[in-house]
C-alpha cells in the first residue's frame, strides 16, 4: 500500500518480476501526484527540474493500482515528464471505470519523453481513458 508518491531520482530503476507482476496499490487517502513521480512539483507550481534534466530512469514489470481511491478524486498512476535515457515497459494501470472518473494512468506534460519513447514502452492494459 502506497500512501504518498514514490519519487524516482537519477539512476533509479524500479523493476518487478515479469512472471509475477508486483502491485503498487494506492491507499484511499493517497496524497501526491502519481504513485511514481519522475519530477515533483515545487512550491509555486514549477517542476523541480526541466524535462531535459530528468533522465536515467526506468520502470518496468508492475501494476499501478488506483482503485482504492474514489473515482471522483483526482489520481495519477505515473507522473513522467522526462527526456533521454528513460523507459517504461510492461506496466498495467488499474483505475476506476466509473463514469466521470478523475483517474489518469500516465501524465506527461513536458519534455520529449512521450514523443520519442512511444515505440519503446508497452502499456499492457489501460482500464480507463488516459488524459494528457
C-alpha positions as CSV (number, residue, x, y, z in Angstrom):
1,X,0.0,0.0,0.0
2,X,1.4,3.4,-1.1
3,X,0.2,6.5,0.8
4,X,2.3,9.1,-0.9
5,X,4.3,9.4,-4.2
6,X,7.4,7.3,-4.7
7,X,9.9,9.8,-6.0
8,X,12.2,8.4,-8.7
9,X,15.6,10.1,-8.7
10,X,18.5,9.9,-11.2
11,X,19.9,6.4,-11.9
12,X,16.9,4.7,-10.4
13,X,15.3,1.6,-11.8
14,X,12.1,0.2,-10.4
15,X,11.8,-3.3,-11.8
16,X,9.4,-6.1,-10.9
17,X,9.3,-9.7,-11.7
18,X,7.9,-10.1,-15.3
19,X,6.4,-13.5,-14.4
20,X,4.5,-12.3,-11.3
21,X,4.0,-8.5,-11.5
22,X,4.2,-6.7,-8.2
23,X,1.3,-4.3,-7.3
24,X,1.8,-0.8,-6.1
25,X,-1.7,-0.1,-4.7
26,X,-2.7,3.4,-3.5
27,X,-4.4,3.9,-0.2
28,X,-7.8,5.5,-0.2
29,X,-6.2,8.7,1.3
30,X,-3.3,8.7,-1.1
31,X,-1.5,12.1,-1.3
32,X,0.8,13.2,-4.1
33,X,0.9,13.4,-7.8
34,X,1.4,9.9,-9.2
35,X,2.1,6.6,-7.4
36,X,5.5,7.1,-9.1
37,X,6.6,10.7,-9.7
38,X,9.5,11.3,-12.0
39,X,9.8,15.1,-11.2
40,X,7.9,16.6,-8.2
41,X,6.1,19.9,-8.4
42,X,7.6,22.6,-6.1
43,X,6.0,25.4,-4.2
44,X,4.7,27.8,-6.9
45,X,3.8,25.0,-9.3
46,X,7.1,24.6,-11.1
47,X,8.8,21.2,-11.7
48,X,11.9,20.6,-9.7
49,X,14.0,20.1,-12.9
50,X,13.4,21.0,-16.5
51,X,12.5,17.8,-18.5
52,X,15.8,17.9,-20.3
53,X,17.5,17.3,-16.9
54,X,15.3,14.3,-16.0
55,X,16.9,11.2,-17.3
56,X,18.5,7.8,-16.5
57,X,15.3,6.2,-15.1
58,X,13.3,3.1,-15.8
59,X,10.1,1.5,-14.6
60,X,9.0,-2.0,-15.8
61,X,7.0,-5.0,-15.0
62,X,4.5,-3.8,-12.5
63,X,0.9,-2.9,-11.8
64,X,-0.1,0.6,-10.6
65,X,-3.5,0.3,-8.9
66,X,-5.6,3.4,-8.2
67,X,-8.8,1.5,-7.5
68,X,-8.9,2.2,-3.7
69,X,-9.1,6.0,-4.5
70,X,-12.7,7.2,-5.0
71,X,-13.4,7.8,-8.7
72,X,-14.3,11.5,-8.0
73,X,-10.8,12.2,-6.6
74,X,-8.1,13.2,-9.0
75,X,-5.4,10.4,-9.0
76,X,-2.5,9.6,-11.3
77,X,-0.6,6.4,-11.7
78,X,2.6,7.8,-13.0
79,X,3.9,11.4,-13.5
80,X,6.6,11.1,-16.1
81,X,8.0,14.4,-17.5
82,X,11.3,13.0,-18.6
83,X,13.7,13.1,-21.6
84,X,16.5,10.9,-22.7
85,X,17.7,7.5,-21.2
86,X,14.3,6.7,-19.7
87,X,11.9,3.8,-20.4
88,X,8.5,2.4,-19.3
89,X,7.8,-1.3,-20.1
90,X,5.1,-3.8,-19.2
91,X,3.0,-1.5,-16.9
92,X,-0.6,-2.1,-16.1
93,X,-2.6,0.9,-14.9
94,X,-5.7,-0.2,-12.9
95,X,-8.1,2.7,-12.5
96,X,-11.8,3.3,-11.8
97,X,-14.0,2.7,-14.7
98,X,-16.9,4.7,-13.2
99,X,-18.5,7.3,-15.4
100,X,-16.7,10.7,-15.0
101,X,-13.7,9.1,-13.3
102,X,-10.9,11.5,-12.4
103,X,-8.2,8.8,-12.6
104,X,-5.3,9.1,-15.1
105,X,-2.8,6.4,-15.9
106,X,0.2,8.3,-17.3
107,X,0.7,12.0,-17.2
108,X,3.4,13.7,-19.3
109,X,3.2,17.4,-19.5
110,X,6.7,18.5,-20.6
111,X,9.8,17.2,-22.4
112,X,10.1,15.0,-25.3
113,X,9.7,11.7,-23.5
114,X,6.3,10.8,-24.8
115,X,7.0,11.6,-28.5
116,X,10.4,9.9,-28.6
117,X,9.7,6.8,-26.5
118,X,6.3,6.0,-27.8
119,X,7.6,2.9,-29.6
120,X,9.8,1.7,-26.7
121,X,7.3,1.1,-23.9
122,X,4.4,-1.3,-23.7
123,X,1.4,-0.4,-21.6
124,X,-0.2,-3.8,-21.5
125,X,-3.5,-2.7,-20.1
126,X,-5.4,0.6,-19.8
127,X,-8.6,0.2,-17.8
128,X,-9.8,3.8,-18.1
129,X,-9.2,6.7,-20.5
130,X,-5.8,8.3,-20.2
131,X,-5.7,12.1,-20.3
132,X,-2.6,14.0,-21.2
